[in-house]
Amino acid sequence: MADAPQTVVDLTWLGELRFETTTRHGALRLDASGLTGPSPTDALAAAIGGCMAMDITSMLVRGRHPLRGFKAHLTAERAVDHPRRFVAVSLRLTVQGSVPPAAIDRAIALSRDKYCPVWNSLRGDIPLTVTYDFVA
Protein backbone atom coordinates (compact mmCIF):
# COMPACT_ATOMS: atom_id res chain seq x y z
CA MET A 1 0.00 0.00 0.00
CA ALA A 2 2.96 2.34 -0.42
CA ASP A 3 1.20 4.27 -3.21
CA ALA A 4 -2.13 4.57 -1.35
CA PRO A 5 -2.98 8.05 -0.04
CA GLN A 6 -2.57 8.62 3.66
CA THR A 7 -4.35 10.85 6.10
CA VAL A 8 -2.13 12.02 8.93
CA VAL A 9 -3.46 13.76 12.04
CA ASP A 10 -1.33 14.99 14.94
CA LEU A 11 -3.00 15.54 18.32
CA THR A 12 -1.58 17.64 21.14
CA TRP A 13 -3.11 17.42 24.60
CA LEU A 14 -4.29 20.81 25.88
CA GLY A 15 -5.36 19.60 29.31
CA GLU A 16 -8.60 18.11 30.58
CA LEU A 17 -10.10 16.19 27.65
CA ARG A 18 -9.13 18.69 24.96
CA PHE A 19 -6.80 18.14 22.03
CA GLU A 20 -5.59 20.36 19.23
CA THR A 21 -5.60 18.31 16.04
CA THR A 22 -3.63 19.34 12.99
CA THR A 23 -3.64 17.91 9.50
CA ARG A 24 -1.83 19.08 6.40
CA HIS A 25 -5.01 21.01 5.56
CA GLY A 26 -5.83 22.74 8.84
CA ALA A 27 -6.52 22.46 12.53
CA LEU A 28 -9.44 21.54 14.75
CA ARG A 29 -9.86 21.50 18.52
CA LEU A 30 -11.57 18.39 19.91
CA ASP A 31 -13.22 18.71 23.30
CA ALA A 32 -14.96 15.82 25.05
CA SER A 33 -17.27 18.32 26.78
CA GLY A 34 -18.12 20.09 23.51
CA LEU A 35 -17.36 23.50 25.03
CA THR A 36 -14.37 24.66 22.95
CA GLY A 37 -14.87 22.45 19.89
CA PRO A 38 -16.75 19.38 18.76
CA SER A 39 -16.40 16.14 20.66
CA PRO A 40 -14.73 13.33 18.70
CA THR A 41 -18.14 11.72 18.20
CA ASP A 42 -19.65 14.98 16.92
CA ALA A 43 -16.66 15.42 14.61
CA LEU A 44 -17.23 11.91 13.24
CA ALA A 45 -20.91 12.66 12.63
CA ALA A 46 -19.94 15.90 10.86
CA ALA A 47 -17.39 14.00 8.79
CA ILE A 48 -19.99 11.45 7.68
CA GLY A 49 -22.52 14.14 6.77
CA GLY A 50 -19.92 16.37 5.16
CA CYS A 51 -18.40 13.57 3.11
CA MET A 52 -21.73 12.43 1.74
CA ALA A 53 -23.00 16.00 1.15
CA MET A 54 -19.84 16.83 -0.80
CA ASP A 55 -20.10 13.65 -2.87
CA ILE A 56 -23.78 14.20 -3.65
CA THR A 57 -23.50 17.89 -4.55
CA SER A 58 -20.42 17.19 -6.67
CA MET A 59 -22.26 14.50 -8.64
CA LEU A 60 -25.33 16.69 -9.14
CA VAL A 61 -23.27 19.67 -10.31
CA ARG A 62 -21.11 17.50 -12.60
CA GLY A 63 -24.33 16.04 -14.00
CA ARG A 64 -25.32 19.63 -14.91
CA HIS A 65 -28.44 19.52 -12.78
CA PRO A 66 -29.77 22.97 -11.75
CA LEU A 67 -28.79 22.74 -8.07
CA ARG A 68 -29.52 26.07 -6.36
CA GLY A 69 -29.13 25.07 -2.73
CA PHE A 70 -28.40 22.06 -0.56
CA LYS A 71 -28.61 21.31 3.16
CA ALA A 72 -27.96 18.14 5.10
CA HIS A 73 -29.14 17.22 8.61
CA LEU A 74 -27.55 14.16 10.22
CA THR A 75 -28.82 12.34 13.29
CA ALA A 76 -26.77 9.48 14.71
CA GLU A 77 -28.30 7.17 17.30
CA ARG A 78 -25.79 5.84 19.81
CA ALA A 79 -25.72 2.70 21.91
CA VAL A 80 -26.52 3.20 25.61
CA ASP A 81 -23.60 1.04 26.77
CA HIS A 82 -19.91 1.67 26.14
CA PRO A 83 -18.37 2.12 23.66
CA ARG A 84 -21.58 4.04 22.82
CA ARG A 85 -20.94 3.59 19.11
CA PHE A 86 -23.28 4.74 16.38
CA VAL A 87 -25.99 2.14 15.86
CA ALA A 88 -28.01 4.04 13.25
CA VAL A 89 -27.37 7.10 11.11
CA SER A 90 -30.04 9.16 9.37
CA LEU A 91 -29.17 11.81 6.81
CA ARG A 92 -31.96 14.15 5.67
CA LEU A 93 -31.20 16.24 2.59
CA THR A 94 -32.93 19.37 1.40
CA VAL A 95 -32.26 19.90 -2.30
CA GLN A 96 -33.19 23.19 -3.93
CA GLY A 97 -33.60 23.31 -7.70
CA SER A 98 -35.23 21.27 -10.44
CA VAL A 99 -33.08 18.21 -9.84
CA PRO A 100 -34.66 14.91 -10.92
CA PRO A 101 -35.27 12.57 -7.95
CA ALA A 102 -33.56 9.74 -9.86
CA ALA A 103 -30.35 11.79 -10.03
CA ILE A 104 -30.48 12.45 -6.28
CA ASP A 105 -31.16 8.76 -5.51
CA ARG A 106 -28.25 7.68 -7.71
CA ALA A 107 -25.87 10.21 -6.12
CA ILE A 108 -26.88 9.05 -2.63
CA ALA A 109 -26.32 5.39 -3.53
CA LEU A 110 -22.94 6.08 -5.13
CA SER A 111 -21.77 8.12 -2.15
CA ARG A 112 -22.96 5.53 0.39
CA ASP A 113 -21.81 2.43 -1.46
CA LYS A 114 -18.70 3.56 -3.33
CA TYR A 115 -17.27 7.04 -2.85
CA CYS A 116 -17.59 8.32 0.74
CA PRO A 117 -14.42 7.17 2.53
CA VAL A 118 -15.72 8.28 5.93
CA TRP A 119 -18.85 6.14 5.81
CA ASN A 120 -16.95 3.21 4.36
CA SER A 121 -14.25 3.52 7.04
CA LEU A 122 -16.77 2.56 9.72
CA ARG A 123 -16.47 -1.06 8.68
CA GLY A 124 -15.57 -3.57 11.38
CA ASP A 125 -12.78 -5.22 9.40
CA ILE A 126 -10.27 -2.36 9.57
CA PRO A 127 -7.18 -3.32 11.56
CA LEU A 128 -6.18 -0.96 14.37
CA THR A 129 -2.57 -0.89 15.49
CA VAL A 130 -1.56 1.23 18.49
CA THR A 131 2.08 1.71 19.46
CA TYR A 132 3.71 4.16 21.84
CA ASP A 133 6.96 5.86 22.77
CA PHE A 134 7.66 6.48 26.45
CA VAL A 135 9.35 9.75 27.37
CA ALA A 136 10.52 10.05 30.97
VMD Tcl script that builds the backbone (N, CA, C; Angstrom):
set m [mol new atoms 408]
animate dup $m
set s [atomselect $m all]
$s set {name element resname resid chain x y z} {
  {N N MET 1 A 0.803 -1.203 0.000}
  {CA C MET 1 A 0.000 0.000 0.000}
  {C C MET 1 A 0.846 1.267 0.000}
  {N N ALA 2 A 2.069 1.186 -0.453}
  {CA C ALA 2 A 2.958 2.340 -0.422}
  {C C ALA 2 A 2.426 3.496 -1.262}
  {N N ASP 3 A 1.703 3.214 -2.332}
  {CA C ASP 3 A 1.198 4.270 -3.207}
  {C C ASP 3 A -0.166 4.795 -2.777}
  {N N ALA 4 A -0.798 4.150 -1.794}
  {CA C ALA 4 A -2.127 4.572 -1.346}
  {C C ALA 4 A -2.021 5.902 -0.606}
  {N N PRO 5 A -3.025 6.774 -0.774}
  {CA C PRO 5 A -2.983 8.051 -0.045}
  {C C PRO 5 A -3.106 7.813 1.450}
  {N N GLN 6 A -2.495 8.699 2.209}
  {CA C GLN 6 A -2.565 8.619 3.664}
  {C C GLN 6 A -3.192 9.885 4.218}
  {N N THR 7 A -3.885 9.730 5.319}
  {CA C THR 7 A -4.354 10.854 6.104}
  {C C THR 7 A -3.560 10.831 7.389}
  {N N VAL 8 A -2.951 11.936 7.725}
  {CA C VAL 8 A -2.129 12.023 8.927}
  {C C VAL 8 A -2.701 13.127 9.811}
  {N N VAL 9 A -2.937 12.807 11.072}
  {CA C VAL 9 A -3.457 13.760 12.042}
  {C C VAL 9 A -2.542 13.729 13.263}
  {N N ASP 10 A -2.110 14.882 13.708}
  {CA C ASP 10 A -1.334 14.991 14.938}
  {C C ASP 10 A -2.218 15.617 16.004}
  {N N LEU 11 A -2.182 15.047 17.212}
  {CA C LEU 11 A -2.997 15.536 18.320}
  {C C LEU 11 A -2.088 15.951 19.466}
  {N N THR 12 A -2.342 17.140 20.015}
  {CA C THR 12 A -1.580 17.642 21.145}
  {C C THR 12 A -2.545 17.899 22.298}
  {N N TRP 13 A -2.257 17.296 23.427}
  {CA C TRP 13 A -3.107 17.422 24.602}
  {C C TRP 13 A -3.041 18.844 25.126}
  {N N LEU 14 A -4.197 19.441 25.370}
  {CA C LEU 14 A -4.294 20.810 25.883}
  {C C LEU 14 A -4.693 20.845 27.352}
  {N N GLY 15 A -4.867 19.685 27.944}
  {CA C GLY 15 A -5.363 19.604 29.312}
  {C C GLY 15 A -6.801 19.140 29.299}
  {N N GLU 16 A -7.264 18.687 30.459}
  {CA C GLU 16 A -8.599 18.111 30.583}
  {C C GLU 16 A -8.784 17.087 29.457}
  {N N LEU 17 A -9.899 17.092 28.779}
  {CA C LEU 17 A -10.105 16.185 27.652}
  {C C LEU 17 A -10.213 16.992 26.365}
  {N N ARG 18 A -9.191 17.843 26.148}
  {CA C ARG 18 A -9.133 18.687 24.961}
  {C C ARG 18 A -7.838 18.420 24.210}
  {N N PHE 19 A -7.955 18.357 22.887}
  {CA C PHE 19 A -6.796 18.138 22.032}
  {C C PHE 19 A -6.854 19.066 20.832}
  {N N GLU 20 A -5.712 19.618 20.477}
  {CA C GLU 20 A -5.593 20.358 19.228}
  {C C GLU 20 A -5.169 19.345 18.172}
  {N N THR 21 A -5.945 19.243 17.112}
  {CA C THR 21 A -5.605 18.314 16.036}
  {C C THR 21 A -5.155 19.134 14.839}
  {N N THR 22 A -4.101 18.676 14.193}
  {CA C THR 22 A -3.634 19.339 12.991}
  {C C THR 22 A -3.474 18.305 11.888}
  {N N THR 23 A -3.830 18.729 10.702}
  {CA C THR 23 A -3.639 17.914 9.503}
  {C C THR 23 A -2.866 18.788 8.525}
  {N N ARG 24 A -2.540 18.255 7.381}
  {CA C ARG 24 A -1.831 19.082 6.397}
  {C C ARG 24 A -2.752 20.148 5.805}
  {N N HIS 25 A -4.052 20.068 6.114}
  {CA C HIS 25 A -5.011 21.014 5.561}
  {C C HIS 25 A -5.580 21.997 6.581}
  {N N GLY 26 A -5.274 21.828 7.856}
  {CA C GLY 26 A -5.830 22.743 8.840}
  {C C GLY 26 A -5.792 22.178 10.239}
  {N N ALA 27 A -6.516 22.843 11.125}
  {CA C ALA 27 A -6.520 22.457 12.528}
  {C C ALA 27 A -7.942 22.444 13.058}
  {N N LEU 28 A -8.140 21.673 14.121}
  {CA C LEU 28 A -9.444 21.542 14.754}
  {C C LEU 28 A -9.216 21.188 16.211}
  {N N ARG 29 A -9.925 21.850 17.107}
  {CA C ARG 29 A -9.862 21.495 18.521}
  {C C ARG 29 A -10.963 20.496 18.808}
  {N N LEU 30 A -10.606 19.377 19.436}
  {CA C LEU 30 A -11.571 18.386 19.905}
  {C C LEU 30 A -11.712 18.529 21.411}
  {N N ASP 31 A -12.946 18.516 21.884}
  {CA C ASP 31 A -13.219 18.714 23.301}
  {C C ASP 31 A -14.313 17.741 23.712}
  {N N ALA 32 A -13.990 16.820 24.615}
  {CA C ALA 32 A -14.965 15.818 25.048}
  {C C ALA 32 A -16.231 16.463 25.596}
  {N N SER 33 A -16.106 17.643 26.213}
  {CA C SER 33 A -17.271 18.325 26.778}
  {C C SER 33 A -18.055 19.108 25.727}
  {N N GLY 34 A -17.455 19.331 24.560}
  {CA C GLY 34 A -18.124 20.089 23.511}
  {C C GLY 34 A -18.145 21.586 23.761}
  {N N LEU 35 A -17.342 22.076 24.698}
  {CA C LEU 35 A -17.361 23.500 25.030}
  {C C LEU 35 A -16.484 24.350 24.115}
  {N N THR 36 A -15.300 23.855 23.750}
  {CA C THR 36 A -14.369 24.659 22.946}
  {C C THR 36 A -14.187 24.092 21.542}
  {N N GLY 37 A -14.945 23.089 21.206}
  {CA C GLY 37 A -14.873 22.453 19.894}
  {C C GLY 37 A -15.741 21.214 19.920}
  {N N PRO 38 A -15.918 20.581 18.779}
  {CA C PRO 38 A -16.748 19.385 18.760}
  {C C PRO 38 A -16.088 18.233 19.526}
  {N N SER 39 A -16.925 17.367 20.071}
  {CA C SER 39 A -16.395 16.138 20.658}
  {C C SER 39 A -15.947 15.241 19.500}
  {N N PRO 40 A -15.116 14.247 19.770}
  {CA C PRO 40 A -14.726 13.333 18.696}
  {C C PRO 40 A -15.935 12.680 18.014}
  {N N THR 41 A -16.961 12.353 18.787}
  {CA C THR 41 A -18.145 11.724 18.204}
  {C C THR 41 A -18.895 12.707 17.312}
  {N N ASP 42 A -19.016 13.963 17.755}
  {CA C ASP 42 A -19.651 14.981 16.921}
  {C C ASP 42 A -18.841 15.225 15.651}
  {N N ALA 43 A -17.517 15.219 15.780}
  {CA C ALA 43 A -16.658 15.418 14.610}
  {C C ALA 43 A -16.840 14.262 13.616}
  {N N LEU 44 A -16.999 13.051 14.130}
  {CA C LEU 44 A -17.234 11.906 13.245}
  {C C LEU 44 A -18.570 12.047 12.524}
  {N N ALA 45 A -19.599 12.452 13.251}
  {CA C ALA 45 A -20.908 12.655 12.626}
  {C C ALA 45 A -20.818 13.742 11.552}
  {N N ALA 46 A -20.114 14.828 11.850}
  {CA C ALA 46 A -19.938 15.898 10.861}
  {C C ALA 46 A -19.161 15.402 9.651}
  {N N ALA 47 A -18.181 14.543 9.895}
  {CA C ALA 47 A -17.394 13.999 8.787}
  {C C ALA 47 A -18.245 13.106 7.891}
  {N N ILE 48 A -19.101 12.295 8.484}
  {CA C ILE 48 A -19.992 11.454 7.679}
  {C C ILE 48 A -20.910 12.335 6.833}
  {N N GLY 49 A -21.593 13.267 7.486}
  {CA C GLY 49 A -22.520 14.143 6.770}
  {C C GLY 49 A -21.813 14.996 5.729}
  {N N GLY 50 A -20.671 15.538 6.087}
  {CA C GLY 50 A -19.918 16.375 5.156}
  {C C GLY 50 A -19.418 15.599 3.959}
  {N N CYS 51 A -18.913 14.410 4.192}
  {CA C CYS 51 A -18.400 13.570 3.112}
  {C C CYS 51 A -19.504 13.242 2.113}
  {N N MET 52 A -20.640 12.791 2.631}
  {CA C MET 52 A -21.734 12.425 1.738}
  {C C MET 52 A -22.322 13.652 1.050}
  {N N ALA 53 A -22.458 14.772 1.758}
  {CA C ALA 53 A -22.996 15.996 1.154}
  {C C ALA 53 A -22.086 16.480 0.026}
  {N N MET 54 A -20.781 16.415 0.243}
  {CA C MET 54 A -19.843 16.835 -0.801}
  {C C MET 54 A -19.906 15.913 -2.014}
  {N N ASP 55 A -19.964 14.608 -1.758}
  {CA C ASP 55 A -20.103 13.651 -2.870}
  {C C ASP 55 A -21.358 13.947 -3.687}
  {N N ILE 56 A -22.481 14.061 -2.986}
  {CA C ILE 56 A -23.777 14.203 -3.651}
  {C C ILE 56 A -23.845 15.508 -4.437}
  {N N THR 57 A -23.445 16.624 -3.824}
  {CA C THR 57 A -23.498 17.894 -4.549}
  {C C THR 57 A -22.540 17.879 -5.740}
  {N N SER 58 A -21.380 17.278 -5.565}
  {CA C SER 58 A -20.423 17.187 -6.666}
  {C C SER 58 A -21.020 16.427 -7.844}
  {N N MET 59 A -21.655 15.297 -7.564}
  {CA C MET 59 A -22.258 14.503 -8.641}
  {C C MET 59 A -23.398 15.257 -9.321}
  {N N LEU 60 A -24.205 15.961 -8.550}
  {CA C LEU 60 A -25.326 16.692 -9.142}
  {C C LEU 60 A -24.831 17.849 -10.007}
  {N N VAL 61 A -23.817 18.562 -9.535}
  {CA C VAL 61 A -23.266 19.672 -10.307}
  {C C VAL 61 A -22.578 19.149 -11.572}
  {N N ARG 62 A -21.778 18.090 -11.423}
  {CA C ARG 62 A -21.112 17.500 -12.598}
  {C C ARG 62 A -22.120 16.968 -13.609}
  {N N GLY 63 A -23.277 16.519 -13.115}
  {CA C GLY 63 A -24.335 16.044 -14.005}
  {C C GLY 63 A -25.129 17.181 -14.632}
  {N N ARG 64 A -24.701 18.409 -14.360}
  {CA C ARG 64 A -25.324 19.628 -14.915}
  {C C ARG 64 A -26.790 19.788 -14.510}
  {N N HIS 65 A -27.095 19.330 -13.304}
  {CA C HIS 65 A -28.444 19.521 -12.782}
  {C C HIS 65 A -28.513 20.919 -12.158}
  {N N PRO 66 A -29.652 21.590 -12.244}
  {CA C PRO 66 A -29.767 22.970 -11.748}
  {C C PRO 66 A -29.887 23.041 -10.225}
  {N N LEU 67 A -28.818 22.705 -9.535}
  {CA C LEU 67 A -28.795 22.735 -8.074}
  {C C LEU 67 A -28.621 24.180 -7.616}
  {N N ARG 68 A -29.577 24.689 -6.847}
  {CA C ARG 68 A -29.519 26.071 -6.361}
  {C C ARG 68 A -29.183 26.148 -4.876}
  {N N GLY 69 A -29.406 25.078 -4.160}
  {CA C GLY 69 A -29.134 25.066 -2.729}
  {C C GLY 69 A -29.152 23.633 -2.223}
  {N N PHE 70 A -28.503 23.419 -1.102}
  {CA C PHE 70 A -28.403 22.064 -0.561}
  {C C PHE 70 A -28.127 22.167 0.929}
  {N N LYS 71 A -28.867 21.419 1.719}
  {CA C LYS 71 A -28.614 21.313 3.164}
  {C C LYS 71 A -28.685 19.843 3.555}
  {N N ALA 72 A -27.939 19.503 4.580}
  {CA C ALA 72 A -27.961 18.139 5.101}
  {C C ALA 72 A -28.109 18.204 6.617}
  {N N HIS 73 A -28.915 17.316 7.164}
  {CA C HIS 73 A -29.144 17.220 8.606}
  {C C HIS 73 A -28.913 15.768 9.001}
  {N N LEU 74 A -27.900 15.525 9.825}
  {CA C LEU 74 A -27.549 14.165 10.224}
  {C C LEU 74 A -27.919 13.931 11.680}
  {N N THR 75 A -28.536 12.792 11.934}
  {CA C THR 75 A -28.817 12.337 13.286}
  {C C THR 75 A -28.201 10.955 13.431}
  {N N ALA 76 A -27.397 10.783 14.459}
  {CA C ALA 76 A -26.773 9.481 14.711}
  {C C ALA 76 A -27.246 8.969 16.064}
  {N N GLU 77 A -27.879 7.819 16.046}
  {CA C GLU 77 A -28.301 7.166 17.295}
  {C C GLU 77 A -27.106 6.416 17.854}
  {N N ARG 78 A -26.940 6.491 19.179}
  {CA C ARG 78 A -25.791 5.837 19.814}
  {C C ARG 78 A -26.260 4.767 20.791}
  {N N ALA 79 A -25.436 3.756 20.954}
  {CA C ALA 79 A -25.715 2.702 21.913}
  {C C ALA 79 A -25.686 3.286 23.327}
  {N N VAL 80 A -26.473 2.739 24.221}
  {CA C VAL 80 A -26.520 3.196 25.607}
  {C C VAL 80 A -25.253 2.784 26.342}
  {N N ASP 81 A -24.774 1.564 26.081}
  {CA C ASP 81 A -23.596 1.035 26.774}
  {C C ASP 81 A -22.317 1.350 26.004}
  {N N HIS 82 A -21.218 1.412 26.745}
  {CA C HIS 82 A -19.913 1.669 26.139}
  {C C HIS 82 A -19.565 0.535 25.194}
  {N N PRO 83 A -19.021 0.868 24.031}
  {CA C PRO 83 A -18.370 2.116 23.656}
  {C C PRO 83 A -19.302 3.180 23.080}
  {N N ARG 84 A -20.598 3.056 23.249}
  {CA C ARG 84 A -21.585 4.044 22.818}
  {C C ARG 84 A -21.415 4.417 21.350}
  {N N ARG 85 A -21.160 3.409 20.540}
  {CA C ARG 85 A -20.939 3.586 19.105}
  {C C ARG 85 A -22.229 3.994 18.407}
  {N N PHE 86 A -22.101 4.462 17.188}
  {CA C PHE 86 A -23.276 4.740 16.380}
  {C C PHE 86 A -23.943 3.414 16.028}
  {N N VAL 87 A -25.238 3.350 16.231}
  {CA C VAL 87 A -25.986 2.140 15.859}
  {C C VAL 87 A -26.939 2.412 14.704}
  {N N ALA 88 A -27.186 3.672 14.400}
  {CA C ALA 88 A -28.011 4.044 13.248}
  {C C ALA 88 A -27.684 5.493 12.888}
  {N N VAL 89 A -27.648 5.752 11.597}
  {CA C VAL 89 A -27.374 7.102 11.110}
  {C C VAL 89 A -28.459 7.471 10.108}
  {N N SER 90 A -29.011 8.659 10.273}
  {CA C SER 90 A -30.045 9.163 9.366}
  {C C SER 90 A -29.563 10.483 8.791}
  {N N LEU 91 A -29.594 10.595 7.479}
  {CA C LEU 91 A -29.171 11.813 6.807}
  {C C LEU 91 A -30.353 12.339 6.006}
  {N N ARG 92 A -30.816 13.533 6.352}
  {CA C ARG 92 A -31.957 14.154 5.671}
  {C C ARG 92 A -31.430 15.297 4.813}
  {N N LEU 93 A -31.689 15.241 3.532}
  {CA C LEU 93 A -31.201 16.241 2.589}
  {C C LEU 93 A -32.332 17.163 2.162}
  {N N THR 94 A -32.014 18.412 1.992}
  {CA C THR 94 A -32.933 19.373 1.401}
  {C C THR 94 A -32.252 19.887 0.138}
  {N N VAL 95 A -32.840 19.555 -1.005}
  {CA C VAL 95 A -32.261 19.897 -2.299}
  {C C VAL 95 A -33.117 20.983 -2.921}
  {N N GLN 96 A -32.475 22.076 -3.310}
  {CA C GLN 96 A -33.193 23.186 -3.931}
  {C C GLN 96 A -32.809 23.247 -5.405}
  {N N GLY 97 A -33.809 23.268 -6.263}
  {CA C GLY 97 A -33.601 23.314 -7.698}
  {C C GLY 97 A -34.400 22.208 -8.369}
  {N N SER 98 A -34.469 22.264 -9.669}
  {CA C SER 98 A -35.233 21.268 -10.442}
  {C C SER 98 A -34.362 20.062 -10.746}
  {N N VAL 99 A -33.936 19.383 -9.698}
  {CA C VAL 99 A -33.076 18.212 -9.843}
  {C C VAL 99 A -33.964 16.966 -9.864}
  {N N PRO 100 A -33.830 16.107 -10.863}
  {CA C PRO 100 A -34.657 14.908 -10.917}
  {C C PRO 100 A -34.400 13.989 -9.716}
  {N N PRO 101 A -35.455 13.482 -9.085}
  {CA C PRO 101 A -35.274 12.567 -7.953}
  {C C PRO 101 A -34.371 11.374 -8.278}
  {N N ALA 102 A -34.417 10.872 -9.491}
  {CA C ALA 102 A -33.564 9.737 -9.861}
  {C C ALA 102 A -32.086 10.108 -9.773}
  {N N ALA 103 A -31.742 11.345 -10.119}
  {CA C ALA 103 A -30.349 11.786 -10.030}
  {C C ALA 103 A -29.910 11.883 -8.575}
  {N N ILE 104 A -30.797 12.352 -7.711}
  {CA C ILE 104 A -30.482 12.447 -6.276}
  {C C ILE 104 A -30.315 11.044 -5.700}
  {N N ASP 105 A -31.239 10.139 -6.013}
  {CA C ASP 105 A -31.159 8.764 -5.510}
  {C C ASP 105 A -29.864 8.093 -5.947}
  {N N ARG 106 A -29.485 8.291 -7.203}
  {CA C ARG 106 A -28.248 7.680 -7.710}
  {C C ARG 106 A -27.022 8.256 -7.002}
  {N N ALA 107 A -26.998 9.577 -6.798}
  {CA C ALA 107 A -25.872 10.212 -6.123}
  {C C ALA 107 A -25.756 9.722 -4.674}
  {N N ILE 108 A -26.890 9.576 -4.002}
  {CA C ILE 108 A -26.882 9.055 -2.630}
  {C C ILE 108 A -26.303 7.638 -2.600}
  {N N ALA 109 A -26.786 6.781 -3.490}
  {CA C ALA 109 A -26.322 5.393 -3.526}
  {C C ALA 109 A -24.829 5.316 -3.836}
  {N N LEU 110 A -24.363 6.106 -4.788}
  {CA C LEU 110 A -22.942 6.081 -5.133}
  {C C LEU 110 A -22.078 6.569 -3.972}
  {N N SER 111 A -22.529 7.625 -3.286}
  {CA C SER 111 A -21.774 8.116 -2.145}
  {C C SER 111 A -21.715 7.057 -1.045}
  {N N ARG 112 A -22.878 6.516 -0.688}
  {CA C ARG 112 A -22.955 5.530 0.393}
  {C C ARG 112 A -22.177 4.262 0.066}
  {N N ASP 113 A -22.335 3.758 -1.132}
  {CA C ASP 113 A -21.807 2.432 -1.460}
  {C C ASP 113 A -20.412 2.440 -2.067}
  {N N LYS 114 A -19.969 3.578 -2.604}
  {CA C LYS 114 A -18.705 3.562 -3.331}
  {C C LYS 114 A -17.730 4.674 -2.965}
  {N N TYR 115 A -18.202 5.917 -2.880}
  {CA C TYR 115 A -17.267 7.039 -2.846}
  {C C TYR 115 A -16.939 7.625 -1.479}
  {N N CYS 116 A -17.847 7.638 -0.536}
  {CA C CYS 116 A -17.586 8.319 0.737}
  {C C CYS 116 A -16.629 7.496 1.606}
  {N N PRO 117 A -15.374 7.947 1.734}
  {CA C PRO 117 A -14.418 7.174 2.528}
  {C C PRO 117 A -14.731 7.192 4.015}
  {N N VAL 118 A -15.402 8.232 4.503}
  {CA C VAL 118 A -15.719 8.283 5.930}
  {C C VAL 118 A -16.734 7.198 6.273}
  {N N TRP 119 A -17.833 7.161 5.550}
  {CA C TRP 119 A -18.854 6.140 5.811}
  {C C TRP 119 A -18.273 4.739 5.658}
  {N N ASN 120 A -17.500 4.527 4.617}
  {CA C ASN 120 A -16.949 3.205 4.364}
  {C C ASN 120 A -15.811 2.837 5.307}
  {N N SER 121 A -15.282 3.810 6.041}
  {CA C SER 121 A -14.248 3.516 7.043}
  {C C SER 121 A -14.835 3.019 8.357}
  {N N LEU 122 A -16.139 3.032 8.492}
  {CA C LEU 122 A -16.769 2.559 9.717}
  {C C LEU 122 A -16.943 1.045 9.725}
  {N N ARG 123 A -16.373 0.386 8.769}
  {CA C ARG 123 A -16.466 -1.064 8.680}
  {C C ARG 123 A -15.721 -1.713 9.848}
  {N N GLY 124 A -16.180 -2.875 10.244}
  {CA C GLY 124 A -15.571 -3.566 11.376}
  {C C GLY 124 A -14.318 -4.341 11.041}
  {N N ASP 125 A -13.932 -4.398 9.781}
  {CA C ASP 125 A -12.783 -5.220 9.402}
  {C C ASP 125 A -11.500 -4.412 9.214}
  {N N ILE 126 A -11.466 -3.186 9.707}
  {CA C ILE 126 A -10.271 -2.359 9.569}
  {C C ILE 126 A -9.335 -2.645 10.734}
  {N N PRO 127 A -8.106 -3.061 10.457}
  {CA C PRO 127 A -7.180 -3.316 11.557}
  {C C PRO 127 A -6.782 -2.016 12.265}
  {N N LEU 128 A -6.631 -2.095 13.564}
  {CA C LEU 128 A -6.178 -0.958 14.365}
  {C C LEU 128 A -4.909 -1.385 15.087}
  {N N THR 129 A -3.841 -0.646 14.828}
  {CA C THR 129 A -2.571 -0.891 15.494}
  {C C THR 129 A -2.246 0.334 16.336}
  {N N VAL 130 A -1.924 0.130 17.609}
  {CA C VAL 130 A -1.555 1.226 18.490}
  {C C VAL 130 A -0.187 0.920 19.063}
  {N N THR 131 A 0.749 1.846 18.884}
  {CA C THR 131 A 2.083 1.709 19.462}
  {C C THR 131 A 2.360 2.961 20.284}
  {N N TYR 132 A 3.412 2.960 21.072}
  {CA C TYR 132 A 3.709 4.159 21.839}
  {C C TYR 132 A 5.198 4.279 22.091}
  {N N ASP 133 A 5.616 5.533 22.334}
  {CA C ASP 133 A 6.960 5.858 22.774}
  {C C ASP 133 A 6.825 6.387 24.199}
  {N N PHE 134 A 7.707 6.004 25.062}
  {CA C PHE 134 A 7.661 6.481 26.447}
  {C C PHE 134 A 8.765 7.515 26.621}
  {N N VAL 135 A 8.388 8.690 27.121}
  {CA C VAL 135 A 9.349 9.753 27.375}
  {C C VAL 135 A 9.334 10.041 28.857}
  {N N ALA 136 A 10.446 9.836 29.520}
  {CA C ALA 136 A 10.524 10.048 30.975}
  {C C ALA 136 A 10.799 11.495 31.307}
}
mol reanalyze $m
mol bondsrecalc $m
mol representation Tube
mol addrep $m
